[in-house]
Amino acid sequence: MNVFGETEKIAVQDKHLVVALGNFDGVHRAHQRLLREMTAYAQKIGALSTVFLFHPHPQQVLNPNKCPKLLLDTNKKIELLEQQGVDVIFTIPFDVKFASLAPEEFVDKIASELKVAGVFVGYDYRFGCAAQGTPELLKELGEKKGFYVEVIPPVVFKETPISSTLIRKALSAGSISRAKELLGYWPVLKGEIITGEKRGRKLGFPTANIRIPGELLVPQNGVYVGEALLQKKHYLTVLNIGVHPTFGSSSQELIEAHLLDFQGDAYHEEIEIKLLKWLREERKFKSAHDLIKQIRNDIKAAEKIYGEIEEHRLYTG
C-alpha cells in the first residue's frame, strides 16, 4: 500500500490508474462492492487500483455546522481500503478553492497529470461546485477525455440502500448487529487512552479512559461488550459510554473500557475496540455496592456473548 499526498503523485505518474471516487466513510458493504469491481477492472487491464480521498471531509469545509460525525478516522479507513486490495491511495487536500471547481475543472484536475484509464463511482456520487456533477455527466466527460466510467448501483439491505447515514442511525440507536450487517464487519471505536479519576480501579475494575477525536461518531450511551486491541493484543472488554450518574453526572460524555486480564498502564497509547453488542442502558445505582454487583453481572454476560461469538468464528472459519 502506498499513500501519497497531492504533491507526491510523481511516483505513479507513468502508470495507468483506475480510480474510485467517494468519501468511503465506513468502507461499508456498498463501498466494498465498488472497490471489488474497481480492483477487478484494474487487474484486467493491468492498471493500478487507486482511491482518491479528500481530506478533510468536504462537509467539514463547506458546512461544518452540519457535517455528520464520521465513522472512521483516516488511518483506519486506509487500513480497510488496503484490505480491499487497493494499490494506491491519494490524499487530496480539500479546501474552498478546490470546492469551487466546476465539474469539468474537477475532472481535468484529477486526470490532467495522471494516466486515468477508468473511474468508478457510486450511483449517488456528486462532484464539483455545488455538487453539480452527476454520474451521467462523468460518463460524458469520460467519453470526451478517453477514460472508462462505471457507476455502481445501490447495495440494498432490507429494501434500503446501504449508506454511511444508515449506519450512523444504527449506531446512534445502539444497534450493533444492524451496523455490522451494513458495514460487513464489527463497528470500531478508536482513540487515545488518557488519565481519568481512577474510580474504576477503586471499585476493583480498572478502566481505560478513552478520548475519541471530536469529528468521530460515538454510539448511543450505554454498556457494551467489545474486543479491544491494545499493544498488539486482544482483550475482552466491557465498555461504558455515558456520564456516570451514580457518582454525579459528568458534564461531558465519558468513554471507559474495562479490559479483562489486562495488566499495566497504557496512558497515551492508541486503543481500538470492536463493538460486539449493546448490553444495557447506563443507569444510576443507589450505592457503589450495587454498581459493583451490576459490573460483575455485565462481565459474566460479556464472557458468555464473547464465547458464543468465538464459537461461531471457529465454526464458520
VOMARLO-353694 format. One record per residue: x, y, z of N, C-alpha, C in turn; residue in three letters. Coordinates in steps of 0.05 Angstrom, whole numbers, padded with zeros to 5 digits, always signed. Layout:
XYZXYZXYZALA...
This chain:
+00017-00024+00000+00000+00000+00000+00018+00025+00000MET+00012+00043-00018+00026+00068-00019+00006+00091-00015ASN+00012+00109+00002-00005+00132+00007+00010+00157-00001VAL-00002+00173-00018+00011+00196-00029-00006+00221-00024PHE+00008+00243-00018-00006+00269-00019-00006+00279-00047GLY-00020+00300-00052-00024+00311-00079+00003+00318-00092GLU+00022+00327-00076+00048+00336-00087+00067+00313-00092THR+00059+00288-00085+00077+00265-00088+00068+00246-00110GLU+00050+00255-00128+00039+00236-00147+00058+00228-00169LYS+00082+00240-00169+00102+00233-00190+00109+00204-00189ILE+00106+00191-00165+00113+00162-00162+00096+00144-00180ALA+00072+00152-00188+00055+00135-00205+00048+00150-00231VAL+00062+00171-00237+00055+00188-00259+00055+00173-00286GLN+00072+00153-00289+00075+00140-00315+00059+00114-00316ASP+00042+00109-00296+00027+00084-00296-00003+00090-00300LYS-00017+00072-00314-00046+00075-00317-00060+00070-00290HIS-00080+00086-00285-00095+00083-00260-00124+00078-00265LEU-00136+00063-00248-00165+00061-00246-00172+00072-00219VAL-00190+00092-00219-00194+00108-00195-00223+00104-00184VAL-00225+00101-00158-00250+00101-00144-00253+00128-00130ALA-00276+00141-00134-00281+00167-00122-00303+00165-00101LEU-00300+00178-00079-00321+00178-00058-00308+00185-00031GLY-00325+00188-00011-00315+00194+00016-00307+00168+00030ASN-00320+00146+00024-00314+00120+00035-00315+00120+00066PHE-00332+00136+00077-00334+00136+00106-00347+00110+00116ASP-00333+00094+00130-00342+00068+00139-00332+00045+00123GLY-00324+00051+00097-00316+00029+00079-00336+00006+00083VAL-00362+00012+00080-00383-00007+00085-00388-00025+00060HIS-00408-00042+00062-00413-00063+00042-00417-00051+00014ARG-00430-00028+00012-00433-00016-00015-00406-00006-00025ALA-00391+00006-00008-00363+00015-00016-00347-00010-00025HIS-00350-00031-00010-00334-00056-00015-00341-00067-00043GLN-00367-00066-00051-00374-00075-00077-00361-00057-00099ARG-00362-00031-00095-00349-00013-00114-00319-00019-00116LEU-00306-00023-00093-00278-00028-00093-00271-00054-00106LEU-00287-00075-00101-00282-00101-00114-00283-00098-00145ARG-00304-00084-00154-00306-00082-00183-00284-00064-00195GLU-00277-00043-00180-00255-00026-00189-00228-00041-00190MET-00222-00056-00169-00196-00070-00169-00196-00092-00190THR-00219-00105-00194-00220-00126-00215-00215-00115-00243ALA-00227-00092-00248-00223-00079-00274-00194-00070-00277TYR-00182-00059-00256-00154-00051-00257-00136-00075-00263ALA-00141-00097-00250-00125-00121-00256-00129-00131-00284GLN-00153-00129-00294-00160-00138-00321-00144-00122-00342LYS-00140-00096-00338-00126-00080-00358-00097-00074-00350ILE-00088-00086-00328-00061-00082-00320-00054-00055-00309GLY-00074-00043-00295-00070-00016-00284-00069-00018-00253ALA-00062+00004-00241-00062+00006-00211-00090+00014-00202LEU-00100-00001-00182-00125+00007-00169-00120+00029-00149SER-00136+00050-00151-00130+00075-00137-00155+00087-00124THR-00151+00098-00100-00173+00113-00087-00163+00142-00082VAL-00181+00161-00088-00175+00189-00082-00191+00196-00057PHE-00177+00202-00035-00191+00211-00011-00187+00241-00007LEU-00209+00255-00003-00207+00284+00002-00206+00289+00032PHE-00187+00305+00040-00183+00310+00069-00179+00340+00073HIS-00194+00351+00092-00215+00338+00109-00240+00331+00093PRO-00259+00319+00106-00285+00312+00094-00296+00338+00082HIS-00306+00337+00057-00316+00362+00044-00336+00378+00061PRO-00353+00364+00075-00373+00378+00091-00360+00393+00115GLN-00337+00384+00124-00323+00398+00145-00313+00426+00135GLN-00310+00428+00109-00301+00453+00097-00325+00470+00089VAL-00345+00457+00076-00367+00472+00063-00389+00478+00083LEU-00394+00460+00102-00417+00464+00120-00410+00452+00147ASN-00390+00463+00161-00380+00449+00186-00401+00445+00207PRO-00421+00463+00209-00442+00460+00229-00461+00437+00224ASN-00462+00428+00199-00480+00405+00192-00464+00381+00183LYS-00438+00381+00186-00422+00358+00177-00429+00334+00195CYS-00435+00311+00184-00441+00288+00200-00416+00278+00215PRO-00420+00266+00238-00398+00253+00252-00388+00230+00235LYS-00362+00226+00234-00350+00206+00217-00349+00179+00231LEU-00350+00157+00215-00349+00130+00225-00320+00121+00230LEU-00301+00132+00215-00274+00123+00216-00255+00146+00215LEU-00232+00143+00228-00211+00163+00224-00195+00155+00198ASP-00178+00173+00189-00165+00168+00163-00147+00143+00164THR-00133+00138+00186-00116+00115+00187-00131+00088+00186ASN-00154+00087+00200-00170+00062+00199-00182+00059+00171LYS-00190+00081+00159-00202+00080+00132-00181+00069+00113LYS-00157+00078+00114-00135+00069+00097-00130+00039+00101ILE-00130+00031+00127-00126+00002+00133-00148-00015+00120GLU-00173-00007+00121-00195-00022+00109-00193-00022+00079LEU-00185+00001+00067-00182+00002+00038-00160-00017+00029LEU-00139-00019+00045-00117-00037+00039-00127-00066+00039GLU-00145-00072+00058-00156-00099+00059-00173-00106+00035GLN-00183-00085+00021-00199-00089-00003-00182-00092-00028GLN-00156-00091-00025-00138-00095-00047-00130-00070-00063GLY-00135-00046-00052-00128-00022-00066-00098-00019-00066VAL-00087-00012-00090-00058-00009-00093-00047+00018-00083ASP-00061+00039-00089-00051+00066-00083-00073+00084-00072VAL-00067+00100-00053-00086+00120-00043-00074+00148-00045ILE-00089+00166-00058-00081+00194-00058-00097+00208-00037PHE-00084+00223-00019-00099+00240-00001-00098+00269-00013THR-00120+00279-00020-00122+00304-00034-00132+00326-00015ILE-00116+00347-00011-00126+00369+00007-00151+00381-00005PRO-00171+00383+00012-00197+00395+00003-00200+00422+00017PHE-00204+00443+00002-00209+00470+00013-00229+00484-00004ASP-00235+00509+00004-00256+00524-00010-00249+00528-00040VAL-00223+00532-00046-00215+00536-00073-00221+00511-00089LYS-00214+00488-00078-00219+00462-00092-00249+00458-00096PHE-00265+00465-00075-00294+00462-00076-00307+00480-00097ALA-00294+00501-00105-00305+00520-00124-00301+00511-00153SER-00287+00489-00158-00282+00480-00185-00308+00471-00198LEU-00312+00478-00223-00335+00468-00238-00330+00438-00243ALA-00351+00422-00247-00348+00394-00252-00327+00387-00273PRO-00327+00402-00295-00307+00397-00316-00279+00403-00306GLU-00275+00424-00290-00249+00430-00279-00240+00409-00259GLU-00259+00399-00244-00253+00378-00225-00242+00353-00239PHE-00255+00345-00260-00245+00322-00275-00218+00328-00288VAL-00215+00352-00299-00189+00359-00310-00167+00357-00289ASP-00173+00366-00265-00152+00368-00244-00143+00340-00236LYS-00161+00321-00234-00153+00294-00225-00142+00277-00248ILE-00147+00285-00273-00139+00269-00295-00116+00281-00312ALA-00111+00307-00308-00092+00320-00327-00064+00310-00324SER-00055+00304-00299-00027+00297-00295-00023+00267-00290GLU-00045+00252-00292-00044+00223-00287-00058+00208-00310LEU-00048+00184-00315-00060+00168-00336-00084+00152-00326LYS-00106+00166-00324-00130+00153-00314-00144+00138-00336VAL-00146+00111-00332-00158+00094-00352-00187+00088-00345ALA-00195+00092-00320-00222+00086-00312-00229+00099-00286GLY-00254+00105-00282-00264+00118-00258-00289+00102-00249VAL-00290+00095-00224-00313+00081-00212-00325+00098-00190PHE-00352+00102-00191-00366+00117-00171-00392+00104-00164VAL-00404+00111-00141-00430+00102-00134-00452+00116-00149GLY-00476+00105-00148-00499+00116-00163-00506+00144-00154TYR-00500+00152-00129-00507+00178-00119-00484+00197-00116ASP-00462+00191-00130-00438+00208-00127-00443+00235-00140TYR-00433+00256-00126-00435+00283-00137-00407+00296-00134ARG-00401+00314-00153-00375+00327-00152-00376+00355-00164PHE-00355+00370-00159-00354+00397-00170-00370+00417-00153GLY-00368+00443-00161-00381+00464-00147-00410+00459-00143CYS-00419+00463-00118-00447+00459-00110-00458+00432-00118ALA-00440+00412-00119-00447+00384-00126-00463+00382-00152ALA-00455+00399-00171-00469+00399-00197-00462+00374-00214GLN-00439+00362-00210-00431+00339-00226-00446+00314-00218GLY-00456+00299-00237-00471+00274-00233-00456+00251-00246THR-00463+00227-00240-00451+00204-00254-00455+00205-00284PRO-00478+00215-00292-00483+00217-00321-00464+00236-00334GLU-00459+00259-00321-00440+00279-00332-00412+00267-00332LEU-00405+00252-00311-00379+00239-00310-00375+00221-00334LEU-00396+00206-00341-00394+00188-00364-00389+00204-00390LYS-00403+00226-00393-00399+00243-00416-00370+00253-00418GLU-00360+00263-00394-00332+00273-00394-00312+00251-00398LEU-00318+00227-00389-00301+00204-00393-00298+00198-00423GLY-00321+00199-00437-00320+00194-00466-00303+00215-00481GLU-00306+00240-00472-00290+00261-00485-00260+00258-00480LYS-00254+00250-00455-00226+00250-00447-00213+00223-00449LYS-00228+00203-00457-00217+00177-00462-00213+00158-00439GLY-00230+00161-00418-00228+00141-00397-00255+00128-00391PHE-00254+00103-00383-00279+00088-00377-00291+00096-00351TYR-00318+00097-00350-00332+00104-00325-00352+00082-00319VAL-00352+00073-00294-00371+00053-00285-00385+00064-00261GLU-00412+00063-00262-00429+00073-00240-00441+00048-00226VAL-00435+00045-00200-00443+00022-00185-00471+00027-00173ILE-00490+00009-00178-00517+00013-00167-00517+00009-00137PRO-00539+00016-00124-00540+00014-00094-00539-00015-00086PRO-00526-00020-00062-00527-00045-00049-00549-00043-00028VAL-00569-00060-00029-00593-00057-00013-00594-00076+00010VAL-00602-00066+00033-00606-00082+00057-00635-00077+00067PHE-00651-00099+00066-00679-00097+00074-00693-00074+00060LYS-00689-00073+00033-00702-00054+00015-00692-00025+00018GLU-00671-00021+00033-00659+00006+00036-00630+00006+00027THR-00623+00025+00010-00594+00026+00001-00576+00031+00025PRO-00555+00015+00026-00535+00018+00048-00520+00044+00044ILE-00517+00059+00066-00503+00085+00066-00491+00090+00093SER-00472+00109+00093-00460+00117+00119-00481+00129+00137SER-00500+00143+00126-00521+00155+00142-00537+00133+00157THR-00544+00111+00143-00559+00090+00155-00543+00077+00177LEU-00517+00075+00174-00500+00063+00195-00499+00081+00219ILE-00497+00107+00214-00497+00126+00237-00522+00124+00253ARG-00545+00121+00240-00570+00118+00254-00571+00092+00271LYS-00560+00071+00260-00559+00046+00275-00541+00048+00300ALA-00518+00060+00297-00500+00063+00320-00511+00083+00340LEU-00525+00103+00331-00537+00123+00349-00560+00111+00365SER-00571+00089+00355-00592+00074+00369-00581+00051+00384ALA-00555+00046+00384-00543+00024+00398-00547-00003+00385GLY-00555-00003+00359-00560-00027+00345-00534-00037+00331SER-00518-00051+00347-00492-00060+00337-00495-00082+00316ILE-00514-00100+00319-00518-00121+00299-00526-00110+00273SER-00544-00090+00272-00552-00078+00247-00528-00063+00234ARG-00513-00049+00251-00489-00035+00240-00470-00054+00227ALA-00466-00077+00240-00448-00098+00230-00458-00108+00203LYS-00484-00113+00201-00495-00123+00175-00490-00102+00153GLU-00492-00077+00159-00488-00056+00139-00459-00052+00132LEU-00442-00054+00153-00413-00049+00149-00399-00073+00136LEU-00408-00097+00144-00394-00121+00136-00372-00129+00155GLY-00369-00115+00178-00350-00121+00199-00360-00107+00224TYR-00349-00115+00247-00357-00103+00273-00350-00074+00273TRP-00368-00056+00281-00361-00027+00283-00339-00023+00304PRO-00323-00002+00300-00300+00002+00317-00300+00031+00328VAL-00288+00033+00352-00281+00058+00364-00251+00060+00366LEU-00239+00082+00359-00210+00086+00362-00205+00112+00377LYS-00186+00111+00395-00179+00135+00409-00154+00132+00425GLY-00149+00152+00442-00125+00152+00458-00132+00148+00488GLU-00117+00132+00501-00122+00127+00530-00110+00151+00546ILE-00127+00163+00562-00120+00186+00577-00123+00181+00607ILE-00112+00199+00623-00115+00196+00652-00143+00204+00661THR-00155+00187+00678-00182+00192+00689-00181+00196+00719GLY-00204+00192+00731-00206+00195+00760-00198+00170+00776GLU-00193+00148+00761-00185+00122+00773-00207+00111+00791LYS-00232+00119+00785-00254+00109+00802-00258+00079+00798ARG-00254+00070+00772-00258+00041+00767-00238+00024+00782GLY-00213+00034+00785-00192+00019+00800-00200+00016+00829ARG-00212+00038+00840-00221+00037+00868-00244+00017+00872LYS-00260+00013+00851-00282-00006+00853-00273-00034+00848LEU-00248-00038+00840-00238-00064+00834-00240-00072+00804GLY-00247-00052+00788-00249-00057+00759-00235-00034+00744PHE-00208-00035+00742-00194-00013+00729-00203-00009+00700PRO-00205+00016+00692-00214+00022+00665-00194+00040+00651THR-00196+00038+00624-00181+00056+00607-00200+00078+00598ALA-00193+00103+00605-00209+00126+00596-00200+00133+00568ASN-00219+00135+00550-00212+00138+00521-00222+00164+00511ILE-00204+00178+00497-00212+00204+00484-00214+00198+00454ARG-00238+00203+00444-00244+00199+00416-00243+00226+00402ILE-00229+00228+00378-00229+00254+00364-00257+00265+00360PRO-00260+00291+00362-00286+00304+00362-00302+00300+00336GLY-00288+00294+00314-00303+00291+00288-00315+00263+00285GLU-00308+00244+00304-00318+00217+00301-00344+00212+00316LEU-00360+00194+00306-00385+00187+00318-00381+00170+00343LEU-00394+00177+00365-00395+00160+00389-00423+00147+00390VAL-00424+00121+00393-00451+00108+00393-00467+00116+00417PRO-00492+00106+00417-00511+00112+00439-00499+00106+00466GLN-00505+00122+00486-00496+00117+00513-00506+00089+00522ASN-00489+00076+00539-00496+00050+00550-00472+00034+00555GLY-00477+00008+00561-00456-00011+00567-00454-00031+00544VAL-00430-00035+00534-00426-00052+00511-00406-00075+00517TYR-00409-00096+00501-00388-00117+00500-00370-00110+00477VAL-00344-00112+00481-00326-00106+00460-00301-00123+00460GLY-00285-00120+00440-00259-00133+00439-00238-00111+00433GLU-00220-00106+00453-00201-00085+00450-00175-00096+00438ALA-00163-00079+00421-00136-00084+00411-00118-00063+00423LEU-00100-00072+00440-00082-00054+00454-00054-00068+00456LEU-00034-00053+00448-00006-00064+00449-00004-00090+00434GLN-00019-00092+00412-00018-00115+00393-00031-00140+00405LYS-00047-00137+00427-00060-00159+00439-00090-00153+00441LYS-00107-00175+00441-00136-00172+00442-00146-00178+00470HIS-00166-00163+00479-00177-00166+00506-00207-00164+00504TYR-00221-00183+00517-00250-00180+00521-00254-00155+00538LEU-00274-00139+00531-00277-00112+00542-00306-00107+00549THR-00311-00094+00572-00337-00083+00578-00333-00052+00577VAL-00349-00040+00559-00345-00012+00553-00369+00004+00563LEU-00364+00026+00576-00386+00044+00585-00384+00071+00571ASN-00405+00079+00558-00407+00106+00546-00428+00121+00561ILE-00421+00143+00573-00442+00158+00587-00431+00179+00606GLY-00446+00186+00627-00440+00209+00644-00436+00201+00673VAL-00436+00175+00680-00431+00166+00707-00452+00177+00727HIS-00477+00171+00724-00498+00183+00741-00496+00174+00770PRO-00484+00150+00776-00482+00141+00803-00465+00160+00820THR-00445+00172+00808-00426+00189+00823-00431+00219+00817PHE-00454+00226+00807-00460+00254+00800-00453+00257+00771GLY-00472+00263+00754-00468+00263+00725-00446+00281+00716SER-00429+00271+00698-00408+00287+00687-00419+00307+00668SER-00405+00329+00665-00414+00350+00646-00408+00342+00617SER-00392+00321+00614-00387+00312+00587-00388+00282+00585GLN-00392+00272+00561-00394+00244+00556-00366+00231+00561GLU-00366+00209+00575-00342+00194+00581-00343+00166+00569LEU-00320+00157+00560-00317+00130+00549-00296+00115+00565ILE-00305+00093+00579-00287+00078+00596-00289+00049+00588GLU-00266+00035+00587-00265+00007+00579-00251-00009+00600ALA-00264-00030+00610-00251-00049+00628-00242-00072+00612HIS-00215-00075+00609-00203-00097+00593-00197-00120+00611LEU-00211-00142+00608-00207-00166+00625-00179-00177+00620LEU-00165-00183+00641-00138-00196+00640-00116-00177+00632ASP-00122-00151+00628-00100-00133+00622-00086-00124+00647PHE-00060-00124+00646-00044-00115+00669-00025-00092+00659GLN-00023-00071+00676-00005-00050+00669-00018-00024+00662GLY-00003-00005+00653-00013+00022+00645-00009+00025+00615ASP-00026+00041+00603-00024+00046+00574-00031+00075+00567ALA-00024+00093+00585-00032+00121+00581-00019+00132+00555TYR-00035+00147+00540-00027+00160+00516-00023+00141+00492HIS-00030+00115+00496-00029+00096+00474-00055+00095+00460GLU-00054+00086+00434-00078+00084+00418-00092+00057+00425GLU-00118+00058+00426-00134+00034+00431-00156+00032+00410ILE-00161+00008+00401-00183+00004+00382-00202-00017+00394GLU-00228-00012+00394-00247-00030+00406-00268-00038+00385ILE-00271-00064+00380-00293-00074+00364-00317-00075+00382LYS-00339-00063+00373-00364-00064+00389-00379-00089+00380LEU-00385-00107+00399-00398-00132+00393-00428-00133+00400LEU-00435-00119+00422-00464-00119+00430-00469-00097+00450LYS-00492-00085+00447-00502-00066+00468-00515-00082+00490TRP-00505-00079+00515-00516-00096+00537-00539-00083+00550LEU-00536-00058+00558-00558-00045+00574-00553-00015+00574ARG-00573-00001+00583-00571+00028+00585-00555+00035+00610GLU-00543+00059+00610-00530+00069+00633-00551+00078+00653GLU-00547+00071+00679-00567+00080+00698-00554+00086+00725ARG-00568+00101+00742-00558+00109+00768-00564+00087+00788LYS-00543+00079+00804-00547+00059+00825-00547+00073+00852PHE-00560+00060+00871-00564+00071+00898-00537+00073+00913LYS-00519+00055+00906-00494+00054+00921-00472+00042+00904SER-00447+00046+00912-00424+00034+00898-00426+00004+00899ALA-00437-00007+00921-00440-00037+00923-00459-00047+00901HIS-00481-00033+00897-00499-00042+00876-00487-00040+00848ASP-00471-00019+00844-00457-00016+00818-00437-00039+00814LEU-00421-00046+00835-00402-00068+00833-00416-00094+00826ILE-00439-00099+00839-00454-00123+00833-00463-00124+00804LYS-00471-00101+00793-00480-00099+00765-00456-00103+00746GLN-00433-00092+00753-00410-00095+00736-00402-00124+00734ILE-00404-00139+00757-00398-00167+00756-00417-00182+00737ARG-00442-00175+00738-00462-00187+00721-00456-00180+00691ASN-00448-00155+00687-00441-00146+00660-00418-00163+00649ASP-00398-00168+00666-00374-00184+00657-00383-00212+00651ILE-00400-00224+00667-00410-00251+00662-00424-00252+00635LYS-00441-00232+00631-00456-00231+00605-00437-00228+00582ALA-00417-00211+00586-00397-00206+00564-00382-00231+00558ALA-00374-00246+00578-00359-00271+00574-00376-00291+00559GLU-00402-00293+00565-00420-00311+00551-00423-00303+00522LYS-00427-00277+00517-00431-00268+00489-00405-00271+00473ILE-00383-00265+00486-00357-00267+00472-00351-00297+00465TYR-00358-00315+00484-00354-00343+00479-00371-00353+00455GLY-00395-00343+00454-00413-00351+00432-00402-00341+00405GLU-00392-00316+00405-00380-00305+00380-00355-00320+00372ILE-00338-00327+00391-00314-00343+00385-00321-00370+00374GLU-00341-00383+00386-00350-00409+00376-00361-00407+00348GLU-00375-00385+00342-00386-00381+00315-00363-00377+00295HIS-00342-00362+00304-00319-00357+00287-00306-00384+00279ARG-00302-00401+00300-00289-00427+00295-00306-00444+00276LEU-00332-00443+00280-00350-00460+00264-00351-00451+00235TYR-00351-00425+00231-00354-00414+00204-00328-00409+00191THR-00306-00410+00206-00280-00405+00194-00275-00375+00189GLY
